[in-house]
Amino acid sequence: MSATNQSDISSTLFVGDLSASCSEQNLLEIFKGHCGLHVKSIRIMKSRKQLPLGYGFVTLGSAEEAIRAMALLDGFLLCGRKMRI
């Protein structure tokens, strides 16, 4: 089994356990405002009826930023729930 290096890590993170009231703006405020990360895109997944599914994806500027975000934000309380990264 080989060790994982930074070139194996994507700059896109799965963010789960999001509250139904959590918006893309809420995520932006946490990733960019609170942590100072360069956010390329944020997408909260929705059903066909446009209801939030409780997870989404955040693309950051680099794999290094993704590693930092995982360390800083996994379990962070957002909109009343601890998000998982």
Secondary structure by P-SEA (a helix, b strand, c coil): cccccccccccbbbbccccccccaaaaaaaacccccccccbbbbbbccccccccccccccccaaaaaaaaacccccccccccccc
